[in-house]
């Protein structure tokens, strides 16, 4: 019975998983980079896009390690949103 429940729960794992990946980066200056991440919560919900400022001296991998502890400066569900630095 326990094996059957485990097998059924495994089939629905994507409904409860949150995936966040870097969609783009914009270098603001020598000290700051803007990271845009795409967050997929489940196949039934719309993707959201988070915008973060992070230290330009650190890598994208380092950013992804620490992304859970950083507050986004903006969140949107519009996939057409973009950022420009002038």
PAZAPA-4460 file (N, C-alpha, C; in steps of 0.05 Angstrom, whole numbers, plus 32768, in hexadecimal, padded with zeros to 4 digits):
% residues 86
    n_x    n_y    n_z   ca_x   ca_y   ca_z    c_x    c_y    c_z   seq   type   mol
   8010   7FE8   8000   8000   8000   8000   8011   8019   8000     1      X     A
   8026   8019   8011   8038   8030   8012   8047   8034   7FF7     2      X     A
   804F   801F   7FEA   805C   8021   7FD0   8049   802D   7FBC     3      X     A
   8030   8025   7FBC   801C   802F   7FAA   8018   804D   7FAE     4      X     A
   8016   8056   7FC7   8013   8073   7FCD   802C   8082   7FC4     5      X     A
   8043   8077   7FC8   805C   8084   7FBF   805D   8087   7FA1     6      X     A
   8054   8072   7F93   8054   8073   7F76   8040   8088   7F6C     7      X     A
   8029   808A   7F78   8015   809E   7F70   801F   80BA   7F76     8      X     A
   802B   80BE   7F8D   8036   80D9   7F94   804C   80E1   7F80     9      X     A
   805C   80CE   7F77   8072   80D4   7F65   8067   80DE   7F4A    10      X     A
   8050   80D4   7F41   8044   80DC   7F28   803B   80FA   7F29    11      X     A
   8035   8104   7F40   802B   8120   7F43   8040   8133   7F4E    12      X     A
   805A   812B   7F4D   806F   813C   7F59   8071   8157   7F4B    13      X     A
   806C   8159   7F31   806E   8172   7F23   8059   8186   7F2A    14      X     A
   8043   817D   7F37   802E   8190   7F3F   8037   81A0   7F57    15      X     A
   804A   8196   7F66   8053   81A3   7F7F   806F   81AE   7F7E    16      X     A
   807D   81AB   7F68   8099   81B4   7F65   809A   81D0   7F5A    17      X     A
   80AE   81DF   7F63   80B2   81FA   7F59   80CE   81FA   7F4C    18      X     A
   80CE   8202   7F33   80E7   8204   7F24   80ED   8221   7F1E    19      X     A
   8105   822A   7F23   810D   8246   7F1D   8127   8245   7F0D    20      X     A
   8127   8251   7EF6   813F   8252   7EE5   8143   826E   7EDB    21      X     A
   815C   8274   7ED5   8163   828F   7ECB   815A   8291   7EAE    22      X     A
   814A   82A5   7EA9   8141   82AA   7E8D   8153   82BD   7E7F    23      X     A
   815C   82D2   7E8D   816E   82E6   7E81   817D   82F5   7E97    24      X     A
   8192   8302   7E8F   81A1   8314   7EA1   81A7   832E   7E92    25      X     A
   81A7   8343   7EA2   81AD   835E   7E97   81C2   836A   7EAA    26      X     A
   81D9   8371   7E9F   81EE   837D   7EAF   81E8   839B   7EB2    27      X     A
   81E3   83A3   7ECB   81DC   83BF   7ED1   81F5   83D0   7ED1    28      X     A
   8209   83C7   7EE1   8223   83D4   7EE2   8237   83C0   7EEC    29      X     A
   824F   83C9   7EF5   8264   83B6   7EFE   825D   83A8   7F18    30      X     A
   8249   83B3   7F26   8243   83A8   7F41   8228   8399   7F42    31      X     A
   8217   839D   7F2E   81FB   8393   7F30   81F2   8386   7F16    32      X     A
   81E5   836F   7F18   81D9   8361   7F01   81BB   835C   7F08    33      X     A
   81AA   835F   7EF4   818E   8359   7EF6   818A   833D   7EEB    34      X     A
   817F   832B   7EFC   8178   8310   7EF3   815A   830E   7EF0    35      X     A
   8152   8302   7EDA   8135   82FC   7ED5   8133   82DE   7ED6    36      X     A
   8122   82D4   7EE8   811E   82B7   7EEA   8101   82B0   7EE3    37      X     A
   80FF   8298   7ED8   80E5   828D   7ED1   80DE   8278   7EE6    38      X     A
   80C7   827B   7EF3   80BF   8269   7F09   80A7   8259   7EFF    39      X     A
   80AB   823E   7EFE   8095   822C   7EF7   808C   821D   7F10    40      X     A
   8074   8222   7F18   806A   8215   7F30   805C   81FA   7F2B    41      X     A
   804D   81F8   7F15   8041   81DF   7F0D   8037   81E2   7EF1    42      X     A
   802F   81CC   7EE5   8026   81CD   7ECA   800A   81DA   7EC8    43      X     A
   7FFD   81DE   7EDE   7FE2   81EA   7EDE   7FE3   8208   7EE3    44      X     A
   7FF9   8213   7EEB   7FFA   8230   7EF1   800C   823E   7EDD    45      X     A
   8007   8258   7EDB   8016   8269   7EC8   8032   826E   7ED4    46      X     A
   8046   826F   7EC2   8061   8275   7ECB   8063   8292   7ED5    47      X     A
   8074   8297   7EE8   8079   82B2   7EF1   8096   82B9   7EEC    48      X     A
   809C   82D2   7EEB   80B7   82DC   7EE6   80BF   82EF   7EFC    49      X     A
   80D5   82E8   7F09   80E0   82F8   7F1F   80F9   8307   7F16    50      X     A
   80FB   8320   7F20   8111   8331   7F19   8121   8336   7F33    51      X     A
   813B   8330   7F32   814D   8333   7F49   8165   8344   7F42    52      X     A
   816F   8354   7F55   8189   8360   7F53   819C   834F   7F63    53      X     A
   81B4   834A   7F57   81C8   833A   7F64   81E4   8344   7F5D    54      X     A
   81F7   833D   7F6E   8213   8346   7F6B   821E   833D   7F50    55      X     A
   8228   8350   7F40   8233   834A   7F26   824D   833A   7F27    56      X     A
   825A   833A   7F3D   8273   832B   7F40   826F   830E   7F44    57      X     A
   8256   8305   7F48   8251   82E9   7F4D   8243   82DC   7F35    58      X     A
   8245   82C2   7F33   823C   82B4   7F1C   821D   82AE   7F1D    59      X     A
   8212   82A6   7F07   81F6   829F   7F06   81F1   8286   7F17    60      X     A
   8204   8274   7F18   8201   825C   7F2A   81FF   8264   7F47    61      X     A
   8210   8277   7F4F   820F   8282   7F6A   81F4   828F   7F70    62      X     A
   81EA   829E   7F5C   81D0   82AA   7F5F   81BA   8295   7F64    63      X     A
   81BA   8280   7F54   81A6   826B   7F57   81A7   825C   7F72    64      X     A
   81BF   825A   7F7D   81C2   824E   7F97   81B5   825F   7FAC    65      X     A
   81B6   827A   7FAA   81AC   828C   7FBE   8191   8298   7FB7    66      X     A
   8185   8291   7FA1   816C   829E   7F98   8155   829C   7FAC    67      X     A
   8154   8286   7FBB   813E   8283   7FCE   813F   8297   7FE5    68      X     A
   8157   82A2   7FEA   8159   82B5   8001   8158   82D2   7FF7    69      X     A
   8153   82D7   7FDE   8153   82F2   7FD3   8136   82F9   7FCB    70      X     A
   812E   8311   7FD3   8113   831A   7FCB   8114   8326   7FAF    71      X     A
   8101   831E   7F9D   8101   832A   7F83   80F8   8348   7F84    72      X     A
   8103   8358   7F72   80FB   8374   7F72   80E1   8378   7F62    73      X     A
   80DB   8364   7F51   80C2   8364   7F42   80BA   8348   7F3A    74      X     A
   80A0   8342   7F3A   8096   8329   7F31   807F   832E   7F1D    75      X     A
   807F   831F   7F07   8069   8322   7EF3   8063   8307   7EE7    76      X     A
   804C   8305   7EDB   8045   82ED   7ECC   8045   82F2   7EAD    77      X     A
   804E   830A   7EA6   804E   8312   7E89   8069   8309   7E7D    78      X     A
   8068   82F5   7E6C   8081   82EB   7E60   808D   82FE   7E4C    79      X     A
   807F   8313   7E45   808A   8327   7E32   8099   833D   7E41    80      X     A
   8098   833E   7E5B   80A5   8353   7E6A   80C3   8351   7E66    81      X     A
   80D1   8368   7E64   80EE   8368   7E61   80F9   8380   7E6F    82      X     A
   8114   8380   7E71   8122   8395   7E7F   8137   83A0   7E6D    83      X     A
   813A   83BA   7E6D   814F   83C8   7E5D   815E   83DB   7E6F    84      X     A
   8178   83DC   7E6B   8189   83EF   7E79   8193   8404   7E65    85      X     A
   818E   841D   7E6C   8196   8432   7E59   81AD   8442   7E65    86      X     A
***
